[in-house]
Amino acid sequence: MDFLAKARQVIEIETGALQGMAGRLDEGFSQAISILHDTLDRRGKIVVVGIGKSGNIGHKIAATLNSTGATAVVLNSQNALHGDLGIVSDGDAVLLLSYSGETAELLDLLPHVKRFEVGLIALTGNPRSTLAEHSDVVLDTSVDREACPLNLAPTSSSTAMLVMGDALAMVLLEARGFTEEQFARFHPGGALGRALLTRVSDIMRAGDQMAAVPVGSTVRDALVAMSTARSGACVVTQPDGSLAGIFTHGDFARCYQRDAHVGDKPVADFMTRSPISVGASSLAVEALQTIGSHRVDDVVVLDAAGKAVGLVDTQDLARLKIV
């Protein structure tokens, strides 16, 4: 058996199923987004219900919604009939997941859910099913066949339902104007959260940790400042504190090769004028992007008045786990 060929066949079948689903999208999807958007505007929540594999997909859809600021909960349809229905409130939206649209547990729950003033959105592979008939909006997740060689195990169908959930979450995110800063509030752990929540002022080298000399200093003065601050770069400032330039160990190495007595010469002759800089109030991720796009090791930090107040070193970003 050619395992690679079989694997590619599975991927191709599922990819084809997704393309077919994309082609069937209609105004119903826009109506679903409107229902979800209005629900969140009213401080309501999104209740996700599914059984079996659809239930597993429902957990992932709810997790994605929550991570993007759309409050979502998962309701177990069996437990709902024994008290958990209390999780549903007037003004909520309910996502009902069933590929067949005839899942008994879901249909048993449906009359009780409809007693609430909620928007019902069905994700089903059978737009003519009982579930579809009793829902406000139907999103068609049907597939021609499963990727399973027996055409039995939910594969293409579960992938289609998962992707439809992702489409709802991502379009809803944009419709609500969800920002990176808001995203970071729900992801405080890990590098992503640190990068999006941390300000440049929180990570920059300042005070005694920042090597800095006035513009009239010599190269030797700059080297002493760098050695004292254990820094690979020295900020050069004008008398009023504004930025004049930056001098790095790399600059010294290059000019020393040409002149072994460069230490007594003005640092202004060898510094980089108008170096790359960021604002102290900027997000750390902006400093990271600046360093990456300009391919530099150090970025000068300026305050609102344009005065040099700090230095961000790429080594600091790694140490603080920003990258």
C-alpha beads as a LAMMPS data file, in Angstrom:
LAMMPS data file: protein, C-alpha beads

323 atoms
322 bonds

1 atom types
1 bond types

-500.0 500.0 xlo xhi
-500.0 500.0 ylo yhi
-500.0 500.0 zlo zhi

Masses

1 110.0

Atoms # bond

1 1 1 0.000 0.000 0.000
2 1 1 1.212 3.488 -0.860
3 1 1 0.631 5.302 2.426
4 1 1 1.553 8.732 1.060
5 1 1 -0.857 8.374 -1.833
6 1 1 -3.643 7.366 0.577
7 1 1 -2.904 10.328 2.834
8 1 1 -2.972 12.731 -0.113
9 1 1 -6.283 11.224 -1.195
10 1 1 -7.794 11.920 2.237
11 1 1 -6.584 15.519 2.129
12 1 1 -7.856 16.008 -1.422
13 1 1 -11.303 14.649 -0.550
14 1 1 -11.604 16.938 2.459
15 1 1 -10.261 19.924 0.536
16 1 1 -12.816 19.311 -2.191
17 1 1 -15.577 19.138 0.413
18 1 1 -14.548 22.537 1.803
19 1 1 -14.460 24.097 -1.655
20 1 1 -17.936 22.762 -2.343
21 1 1 -19.209 24.215 0.940
22 1 1 -17.657 27.589 0.154
23 1 1 -19.444 27.627 -3.174
24 1 1 -22.820 27.029 -1.487
25 1 1 -22.565 29.909 0.985
26 1 1 -25.554 32.202 0.648
27 1 1 -27.363 34.996 2.444
28 1 1 -28.082 32.611 5.290
29 1 1 -24.495 33.011 6.455
30 1 1 -24.908 36.795 6.640
31 1 1 -28.120 36.325 8.607
32 1 1 -26.264 34.058 11.045
33 1 1 -23.586 36.706 11.572
34 1 1 -26.265 39.317 12.202
35 1 1 -27.950 37.097 14.809
36 1 1 -24.647 36.448 16.591
37 1 1 -23.609 40.108 16.411
38 1 1 -26.934 41.321 17.809
39 1 1 -26.777 38.709 20.560
40 1 1 -23.381 39.893 21.759
41 1 1 -24.432 43.541 21.519
42 1 1 -27.282 42.722 23.916
43 1 1 -24.781 41.097 26.291
44 1 1 -26.184 37.696 25.388
45 1 1 -24.120 34.569 24.793
46 1 1 -23.740 31.917 22.141
47 1 1 -24.852 28.436 23.210
48 1 1 -23.336 25.564 21.214
49 1 1 -25.116 22.194 21.171
50 1 1 -24.011 18.972 19.486
51 1 1 -23.864 15.203 19.979
52 1 1 -21.002 12.787 19.318
53 1 1 -18.446 14.041 16.816
54 1 1 -20.559 17.177 16.311
55 1 1 -20.313 17.730 20.064
56 1 1 -16.509 17.559 19.866
57 1 1 -16.552 20.068 17.028
58 1 1 -18.891 22.222 19.111
59 1 1 -16.316 22.438 21.904
60 1 1 -13.719 23.701 19.419
61 1 1 -16.133 26.260 17.936
62 1 1 -17.021 27.552 21.403
63 1 1 -13.331 27.781 22.326
64 1 1 -12.596 29.800 19.189
65 1 1 -15.517 32.141 19.852
66 1 1 -14.409 32.693 23.452
67 1 1 -10.830 33.378 22.406
68 1 1 -12.063 36.156 20.129
69 1 1 -14.254 37.837 22.729
70 1 1 -17.565 36.240 21.715
71 1 1 -18.943 34.674 24.894
72 1 1 -19.869 31.055 24.181
73 1 1 -20.842 28.024 26.259
74 1 1 -21.335 24.361 25.388
75 1 1 -24.623 22.728 26.356
76 1 1 -24.838 18.951 26.628
77 1 1 -28.225 18.123 25.153
78 1 1 -28.744 15.091 27.396
79 1 1 -27.965 17.008 30.582
80 1 1 -30.030 19.942 29.320
81 1 1 -33.199 17.930 29.831
82 1 1 -32.209 17.390 33.457
83 1 1 -31.493 20.937 34.594
84 1 1 -28.667 22.268 32.432
85 1 1 -31.176 24.075 30.216
86 1 1 -30.886 26.836 32.789
87 1 1 -27.753 27.937 30.944
88 1 1 -29.975 29.326 28.163
89 1 1 -31.456 32.813 28.560
90 1 1 -33.723 35.031 26.494
91 1 1 -31.605 36.981 24.026
92 1 1 -29.031 34.217 23.475
93 1 1 -28.144 32.623 20.142
94 1 1 -27.976 28.835 19.822
95 1 1 -25.749 26.958 17.369
96 1 1 -27.236 23.484 16.754
97 1 1 -24.779 20.978 15.253
98 1 1 -26.005 17.780 13.613
99 1 1 -24.862 16.457 10.262
100 1 1 -27.992 14.399 9.711
101 1 1 -30.266 17.006 11.238
102 1 1 -32.242 14.120 12.733
103 1 1 -30.235 13.424 15.903
104 1 1 -32.842 12.269 18.433
105 1 1 -31.269 13.934 21.491
106 1 1 -31.093 17.271 19.675
107 1 1 -34.669 17.071 18.378
108 1 1 -35.917 16.183 21.872
109 1 1 -34.266 19.335 23.187
110 1 1 -35.414 21.625 20.384
111 1 1 -39.000 22.321 21.611
112 1 1 -37.702 23.320 25.018
113 1 1 -35.058 25.650 23.560
114 1 1 -37.653 27.296 21.336
115 1 1 -39.552 28.419 24.433
116 1 1 -36.812 30.986 24.925
117 1 1 -36.441 34.098 22.802
118 1 1 -33.288 32.918 21.062
119 1 1 -31.908 32.828 17.528
120 1 1 -31.486 29.267 16.263
121 1 1 -28.685 28.564 13.780
122 1 1 -28.347 25.019 12.449
123 1 1 -25.093 23.627 11.061
124 1 1 -26.204 20.520 9.204
125 1 1 -25.468 18.428 6.161
126 1 1 -29.200 18.013 5.520
127 1 1 -30.919 21.359 4.752
128 1 1 -34.278 19.528 4.522
129 1 1 -34.005 17.874 7.916
130 1 1 -36.262 18.369 10.928
131 1 1 -33.550 20.417 12.606
132 1 1 -33.253 22.702 9.593
133 1 1 -37.015 23.086 9.352
134 1 1 -37.275 24.393 12.912
135 1 1 -34.194 26.702 12.847
136 1 1 -34.071 30.397 11.968
137 1 1 -30.982 29.993 9.778
138 1 1 -29.501 26.896 8.147
139 1 1 -25.821 26.627 7.212
140 1 1 -25.259 23.779 4.761
141 1 1 -22.200 21.677 5.690
142 1 1 -23.027 18.718 3.428
143 1 1 -20.253 16.768 1.698
144 1 1 -20.284 14.393 -1.277
145 1 1 -18.443 11.694 0.660
146 1 1 -16.394 11.068 3.749
147 1 1 -12.627 10.713 3.460
148 1 1 -13.039 7.350 5.179
149 1 1 -12.460 4.546 2.615
150 1 1 -15.677 2.945 3.914
151 1 1 -17.490 6.290 3.619
152 1 1 -18.600 5.840 7.222
153 1 1 -16.336 7.602 9.760
154 1 1 -17.123 11.338 10.066
155 1 1 -14.127 12.982 8.407
156 1 1 -15.026 15.328 5.566
157 1 1 -18.315 16.147 7.314
158 1 1 -16.714 16.978 10.666
159 1 1 -14.031 19.038 8.943
160 1 1 -16.700 20.980 7.057
161 1 1 -18.585 21.715 10.274
162 1 1 -15.390 22.813 12.013
163 1 1 -14.452 25.146 9.161
164 1 1 -17.968 26.618 9.058
165 1 1 -17.569 27.379 12.764
166 1 1 -14.225 29.036 12.087
167 1 1 -15.815 31.102 9.309
168 1 1 -18.536 32.287 11.694
169 1 1 -16.010 33.192 14.386
170 1 1 -13.620 35.025 12.072
171 1 1 -16.269 37.010 10.184
172 1 1 -17.934 37.862 13.493
173 1 1 -14.562 39.020 14.823
174 1 1 -14.153 41.451 11.930
175 1 1 -17.771 42.598 12.060
176 1 1 -17.293 43.545 15.732
177 1 1 -14.014 45.361 15.092
178 1 1 -12.096 43.052 17.410
179 1 1 -8.499 44.288 17.828
180 1 1 -5.115 42.751 18.629
181 1 1 -5.197 44.400 22.046
182 1 1 -8.563 42.811 22.823
183 1 1 -7.289 39.461 21.564
184 1 1 -4.332 39.729 23.934
185 1 1 -6.659 40.187 26.916
186 1 1 -7.930 36.655 26.371
187 1 1 -4.426 35.212 25.745
188 1 1 -2.301 36.562 28.625
189 1 1 -0.091 33.469 28.737
190 1 1 2.696 32.622 26.304
191 1 1 4.709 34.736 23.906
192 1 1 1.648 36.005 22.054
193 1 1 0.048 37.484 25.157
194 1 1 3.304 38.984 26.380
195 1 1 4.018 40.579 23.013
196 1 1 0.547 42.052 22.664
197 1 1 0.100 43.219 26.265
198 1 1 3.606 44.475 27.045
199 1 1 4.628 48.060 26.277
200 1 1 8.065 49.098 25.063
201 1 1 8.482 51.100 28.275
202 1 1 8.131 47.823 30.213
203 1 1 11.052 46.101 28.490
204 1 1 13.439 48.880 27.415
205 1 1 16.819 49.491 28.979
206 1 1 16.639 52.836 30.784
207 1 1 18.603 54.793 33.359
208 1 1 21.889 53.095 34.291
209 1 1 21.036 50.148 32.038
210 1 1 21.054 52.338 28.941
211 1 1 24.431 53.314 27.522
212 1 1 24.253 56.980 26.513
213 1 1 26.751 59.785 25.881
214 1 1 26.409 63.411 24.762
215 1 1 27.109 64.199 21.119
216 1 1 30.513 65.728 21.897
217 1 1 31.900 62.534 23.419
218 1 1 34.677 60.364 22.026
219 1 1 34.479 56.789 20.809
220 1 1 36.282 55.764 24.019
221 1 1 33.546 57.422 26.098
222 1 1 30.921 55.443 24.196
223 1 1 32.820 52.178 24.743
224 1 1 33.067 52.855 28.478
225 1 1 29.319 53.579 28.620
226 1 1 28.557 50.344 26.763
227 1 1 30.841 48.344 29.035
228 1 1 29.262 49.824 32.165
229 1 1 25.717 49.152 30.949
230 1 1 26.682 45.786 29.408
231 1 1 25.112 46.908 26.195
232 1 1 26.026 46.368 22.568
233 1 1 24.985 49.887 21.606
234 1 1 25.271 53.429 22.889
235 1 1 22.704 56.182 22.352
236 1 1 24.182 59.546 21.413
237 1 1 22.114 62.548 22.503
238 1 1 21.916 66.251 21.748
239 1 1 22.263 68.767 24.629
240 1 1 18.444 68.929 24.935
241 1 1 18.174 65.140 25.272
242 1 1 16.917 64.549 21.753
243 1 1 18.367 61.738 19.689
244 1 1 21.529 62.431 17.712
245 1 1 22.460 58.887 16.730
246 1 1 23.515 55.421 17.861
247 1 1 26.964 53.820 18.048
248 1 1 27.313 50.027 18.229
249 1 1 30.076 47.494 18.835
250 1 1 29.760 46.691 15.151
251 1 1 30.482 50.323 14.280
252 1 1 33.549 50.246 16.508
253 1 1 34.861 47.032 14.963
254 1 1 34.579 48.490 11.471
255 1 1 36.218 51.829 12.255
256 1 1 38.977 50.205 14.386
257 1 1 40.050 48.138 11.393
258 1 1 40.681 51.381 9.534
259 1 1 42.168 53.347 12.433
260 1 1 43.580 51.768 15.611
261 1 1 43.566 55.207 17.320
262 1 1 39.853 55.820 16.731
263 1 1 39.151 55.870 20.482
264 1 1 40.129 59.522 20.840
265 1 1 38.009 60.702 17.915
266 1 1 34.437 62.088 18.136
267 1 1 31.801 59.394 18.281
268 1 1 29.606 61.620 16.093
269 1 1 31.930 60.864 13.170
270 1 1 31.121 57.166 13.312
271 1 1 27.592 56.905 14.726
272 1 1 24.484 56.137 12.706
273 1 1 22.438 59.294 12.403
274 1 1 18.621 59.163 12.502
275 1 1 18.592 55.544 13.731
276 1 1 15.488 53.374 13.874
277 1 1 13.316 54.269 16.861
278 1 1 9.989 53.439 18.527
279 1 1 7.791 55.271 21.010
280 1 1 7.925 54.339 24.680
281 1 1 4.140 53.804 24.727
282 1 1 4.211 51.446 21.733
283 1 1 3.462 47.768 22.161
284 1 1 6.418 45.416 22.475
285 1 1 5.214 43.617 19.367
286 1 1 5.751 46.862 17.404
287 1 1 9.374 46.938 18.526
288 1 1 9.669 43.304 17.479
289 1 1 8.224 44.088 14.042
290 1 1 10.518 47.117 13.673
291 1 1 13.613 45.086 14.512
292 1 1 12.578 42.376 12.068
293 1 1 11.682 44.647 9.169
294 1 1 14.819 46.801 9.446
295 1 1 17.148 43.927 10.397
296 1 1 18.757 45.767 13.301
297 1 1 19.808 44.538 16.724
298 1 1 18.943 47.657 18.717
299 1 1 16.116 50.182 18.596
300 1 1 16.160 53.559 20.371
301 1 1 13.094 54.417 22.447
302 1 1 11.743 57.972 22.379
303 1 1 9.256 59.658 24.674
304 1 1 6.386 61.863 23.497
305 1 1 8.750 64.862 23.284
306 1 1 11.193 62.993 21.036
307 1 1 13.847 62.553 23.708
308 1 1 15.846 59.317 23.953
309 1 1 14.694 57.483 27.080
310 1 1 15.631 53.891 26.433
311 1 1 17.018 51.160 24.233
312 1 1 15.517 47.825 23.154
313 1 1 17.988 45.032 22.438
314 1 1 16.988 41.873 20.557
315 1 1 18.610 39.811 23.310
316 1 1 16.180 41.375 25.792
317 1 1 13.208 40.295 23.668
318 1 1 14.420 36.703 23.753
319 1 1 15.184 36.834 27.475
320 1 1 11.718 38.191 28.247
321 1 1 10.191 35.551 25.947
322 1 1 8.608 38.172 23.685
323 1 1 9.890 36.119 20.728

Bonds

1 1 1 2
2 1 2 3
3 1 3 4
4 1 4 5
5 1 5 6
6 1 6 7
7 1 7 8
8 1 8 9
9 1 9 10
10 1 10 11
11 1 11 12
12 1 12 13
13 1 13 14
14 1 14 15
15 1 15 16
16 1 16 17
17 1 17 18
18 1 18 19
19 1 19 20
20 1 20 21
21 1 21 22
22 1 22 23
23 1 23 24
24 1 24 25
25 1 25 26
26 1 26 27
27 1 27 28
28 1 28 29
29 1 29 30
30 1 30 31
31 1 31 32
32 1 32 33
33 1 33 34
34 1 34 35
35 1 35 36
36 1 36 37
37 1 37 38
38 1 38 39
39 1 39 40
40 1 40 41
41 1 41 42
42 1 42 43
43 1 43 44
44 1 44 45
45 1 45 46
46 1 46 47
47 1 47 48
48 1 48 49
49 1 49 50
50 1 50 51
51 1 51 52
52 1 52 53
53 1 53 54
54 1 54 55
55 1 55 56
56 1 56 57
57 1 57 58
58 1 58 59
59 1 59 60
60 1 60 61
61 1 61 62
62 1 62 63
63 1 63 64
64 1 64 65
65 1 65 66
66 1 66 67
67 1 67 68
68 1 68 69
69 1 69 70
70 1 70 71
71 1 71 72
72 1 72 73
73 1 73 74
74 1 74 75
75 1 75 76
76 1 76 77
77 1 77 78
78 1 78 79
79 1 79 80
80 1 80 81
81 1 81 82
82 1 82 83
83 1 83 84
84 1 84 85
85 1 85 86
86 1 86 87
87 1 87 88
88 1 88 89
89 1 89 90
90 1 90 91
91 1 91 92
92 1 92 93
93 1 93 94
94 1 94 95
95 1 95 96
96 1 96 97
97 1 97 98
98 1 98 99
99 1 99 100
100 1 100 101
101 1 101 102
102 1 102 103
103 1 103 104
104 1 104 105
105 1 105 106
106 1 106 107
107 1 107 108
108 1 108 109
109 1 109 110
110 1 110 111
111 1 111 112
112 1 112 113
113 1 113 114
114 1 114 115
115 1 115 116
116 1 116 117
117 1 117 118
118 1 118 119
119 1 119 120
120 1 120 121
121 1 121 122
122 1 122 123
123 1 123 124
124 1 124 125
125 1 125 126
126 1 126 127
127 1 127 128
128 1 128 129
129 1 129 130
130 1 130 131
131 1 131 132
132 1 132 133
133 1 133 134
134 1 134 135
135 1 135 136
136 1 136 137
137 1 137 138
138 1 138 139
139 1 139 140
140 1 140 141
141 1 141 142
142 1 142 143
143 1 143 144
144 1 144 145
145 1 145 146
146 1 146 147
147 1 147 148
148 1 148 149
149 1 149 150
150 1 150 151
151 1 151 152
152 1 152 153
153 1 153 154
154 1 154 155
155 1 155 156
156 1 156 157
157 1 157 158
158 1 158 159
159 1 159 160
160 1 160 161
161 1 161 162
162 1 162 163
163 1 163 164
164 1 164 165
165 1 165 166
166 1 166 167
167 1 167 168
168 1 168 169
169 1 169 170
170 1 170 171
171 1 171 172
172 1 172 173
173 1 173 174
174 1 174 175
175 1 175 176
176 1 176 177
177 1 177 178
178 1 178 179
179 1 179 180
180 1 180 181
181 1 181 182
182 1 182 183
183 1 183 184
184 1 184 185
185 1 185 186
186 1 186 187
187 1 187 188
188 1 188 189
189 1 189 190
190 1 190 191
191 1 191 192
192 1 192 193
193 1 193 194
194 1 194 195
195 1 195 196
196 1 196 197
197 1 197 198
198 1 198 199
199 1 199 200
200 1 200 201
201 1 201 202
202 1 202 203
203 1 203 204
204 1 204 205
205 1 205 206
206 1 206 207
207 1 207 208
208 1 208 209
209 1 209 210
210 1 210 211
211 1 211 212
212 1 212 213
213 1 213 214
214 1 214 215
215 1 215 216
216 1 216 217
217 1 217 218
218 1 218 219
219 1 219 220
220 1 220 221
221 1 221 222
222 1 222 223
223 1 223 224
224 1 224 225
225 1 225 226
226 1 226 227
227 1 227 228
228 1 228 229
229 1 229 230
230 1 230 231
231 1 231 232
232 1 232 233
233 1 233 234
234 1 234 235
235 1 235 236
236 1 236 237
237 1 237 238
238 1 238 239
239 1 239 240
240 1 240 241
241 1 241 242
242 1 242 243
243 1 243 244
244 1 244 245
245 1 245 246
246 1 246 247
247 1 247 248
248 1 248 249
249 1 249 250
250 1 250 251
251 1 251 252
252 1 252 253
253 1 253 254
254 1 254 255
255 1 255 256
256 1 256 257
257 1 257 258
258 1 258 259
259 1 259 260
260 1 260 261
261 1 261 262
262 1 262 263
263 1 263 264
264 1 264 265
265 1 265 266
266 1 266 267
267 1 267 268
268 1 268 269
269 1 269 270
270 1 270 271
271 1 271 272
272 1 272 273
273 1 273 274
274 1 274 275
275 1 275 276
276 1 276 277
277 1 277 278
278 1 278 279
279 1 279 280
280 1 280 281
281 1 281 282
282 1 282 283
283 1 283 284
284 1 284 285
285 1 285 286
286 1 286 287
287 1 287 288
288 1 288 289
289 1 289 290
290 1 290 291
291 1 291 292
292 1 292 293
293 1 293 294
294 1 294 295
295 1 295 296
296 1 296 297
297 1 297 298
298 1 298 299
299 1 299 300
300 1 300 301
301 1 301 302
302 1 302 303
303 1 303 304
304 1 304 305
305 1 305 306
306 1 306 307
307 1 307 308
308 1 308 309
309 1 309 310
310 1 310 311
311 1 311 312
312 1 312 313
313 1 313 314
314 1 314 315
315 1 315 316
316 1 316 317
317 1 317 318
318 1 318 319
319 1 319 320
320 1 320 321
321 1 321 322
322 1 322 323
